[in-house]
Amino acid sequence: MDLLTEIIDRTSPATPAPELTTLGLVGVLVAAGIAVGWWPAWRVLRLVVTLVHELGHAVVGVLFGRRFTGFVLRADMSGHAVTVGPPRGAGVVATTWAGYPAPAVVGALLVWFAASGWSGPVVTALLLALLLALVFVRSALTALVVGGSLAVVAALWWWRDDVVQQHVLVGVGVVLLVGAWRHVATVLGRVEATSDVGVLARLTGLPAPVWQVGFLLVLGLSTWVVVGEVLVVLGD
């Protein structure tokens, strides 16, 4: 019963919900800016953005009835997730499209839920998602990235501190959002046949810029959510 109580305590929303302070938020934003702007840090953290990208493919694929069989991450920021199903149709189109917007959407959700006091349930969900992702790892580098992320999330979950969880999730959310913009910037203005937009163009007959605009719209909406939360705190 004590173990069950401990688990429940770690998965429940904070009561009362901690409030982000202006000083705390500024500190988080500065740290996130260093993380994405300083090359040695970004060289490592961009793999986390790629991890969310590939898991975005996987989650949407499963939602559309496809079977997820595994994924790999590569040191050059690329990756590959394999889902099995019909070679054409809405399922494969949605699965292919989902990768680039995924980090921005996840980042916005992390910021929104953390600011709302739901850090505990979110950390629990991330812990379970990463544990499940381990089953589908297909390379040593992928195992290292997933295992490292899992260790950080597990520490946040076990030694629960509502304020620390909240600030970490906001920081990770901002890094994922900025990382999403950086990743999308690499595919604007050029299309490779094997890239997501190249595959989408081939599957649908719609030109690649149509899909790139779709990425930008989702990233813009996610940015609006994050900026809105930031302005609320700064305005208090």
C-alpha positions, 0 to 999 in steps of 0.5 A: 500500500505504501508503494501504491501511495508513493506512485499516486503521489508522483502521478497526481497534479500539484495541489496547489499548483505552483506558479511560474515567477518572472525570475524563474521563467527568465532563468528558464528562457536564458537556459533554453536559449543557451541550449539551442544557441551554443553549439556543443549543447545543441549538438546533443540536444538536437538528438532529443528533437529528432527523437520526438520527430521520429516518435511523432511518426510512430504515434500518428502511424499507430493512431491510423492503424499502422504497425510501428516496428522500430526507429533509429537516430543518427548523429547528423540529426536525421532519423528513421521510423518504420511503420508497416501498413498500406503504401498509400492512403491517408494513414501513410500520408498523416504518418509521414507528415507528423514528424516535423510538427511533433516537437513543436506540438509536444513543446507547446503541450509541455509548457501549457500543462506545466504552467497549469500545475500538471507537471506530475502527470506529464512527467509520468506520461513521458516516463511511460512513453520512453520505457515503451520507446526502448522496445523499438530502439534499433541502434546503439546511438538511439539507445543512448539518447532514449536511455539518457532521456529516460534517466533524466525523466525518471529522476524528475519523477522519483525525486518529485519537486513540483517547482523543479518539474515545472521549470524543467518541463517549460525549458524542455518545451521551449527547446523542442519548439525552437528545435522544431523551427530549426529542423523545419528551416533545413527543409525550406527551399529544397526538397530531397526525394527521400525527405518527408516532404519529398515523400509526401509530394510523391504520395499525393501529387501536391507540391512540397511547398504545400506541406512545408506551409502546413509545417509552418502553420502548426509551428506558428500555432504552437509558438502562439501557445507558448508565447501566450503562457510566457506573456501571462507570467511576465504580465503578472 
